[in-house]
Amino acid sequence: MSKLEKAIEGLITVFHSYSSKEGDKYKLSKAELKTLLHEELSDFMACCNDPAVIDKIMTDLDENGDQELDFQEFVVLVAALTVACNDFFEDSCKNKEKGEQKKN
C-alpha cells in the first residue's frame, strides 16, 4: 500500500473509531468531535482554551444542519488543516532560504 493509500485508510479508520461511539455510527456528534479533536489533534487544540471553538468548528462544518458531521463534512476540516500546515511549511522553507541567502 502506498503512503497516500495508508493516509486515506488512516483518516477513514480514525473517523469511524470516534463516530461509532454514540448515535449514528456514520456521523460524529459534537461530543465525539470534541473527543476526536482533543485526542487526535491535541497540539492544535492546546493553543485554544475557548470552549466555543468546538461549537464554531461544528457549525462551520455542518453543511446540512443536522448537528452531526458525516465523513464528507469531516474531511473539509482535515483538508483545511492540511492546507494550513502546508502553507506554514512553505513559509518556513522560504524564510530559511532567505536567511541562508543573506549569509552568502
Rosetta blueprint (number, residue, H / E / L):
1 M L
2 S L
3 K H
4 L H
5 E H
6 K H
7 A H
8 I H
9 E H
10 G H
11 L H
12 I H
13 T H
14 V H
15 F H
16 H H
17 S H
18 Y H
19 S H
20 S L
21 K L
22 E L
23 G L
24 D L
25 K L
26 Y L
27 K E
28 L E
29 S L
30 K H
31 A H
32 E H
33 L H
34 K H
35 T H
36 L H
37 L H
38 H H
39 E H
40 E H
41 L L
42 S H
43 D H
44 F H
45 M H
46 A H
47 C L
48 C L
49 N L
50 D L
51 P L
52 A H
53 V H
54 I H
55 D H
56 K H
57 I H
58 M H
59 T H
60 D H
61 L H
62 D L
63 E L
64 N L
65 G L
66 D L
67 Q L
68 E L
69 L E
70 D E
71 F H
72 Q H
73 E H
74 F H
75 V H
76 V H
77 L H
78 V H
79 A H
80 A H
81 L H
82 T H
83 V H
84 A H
85 C H
86 N H
87 D H
88 F H
89 F H
90 E H
91 D H
92 S H
93 C H
94 K H
95 N H
96 K H
97 E H
98 K H
99 G H
100 E H
101 Q H
102 K H
103 K H
104 N L
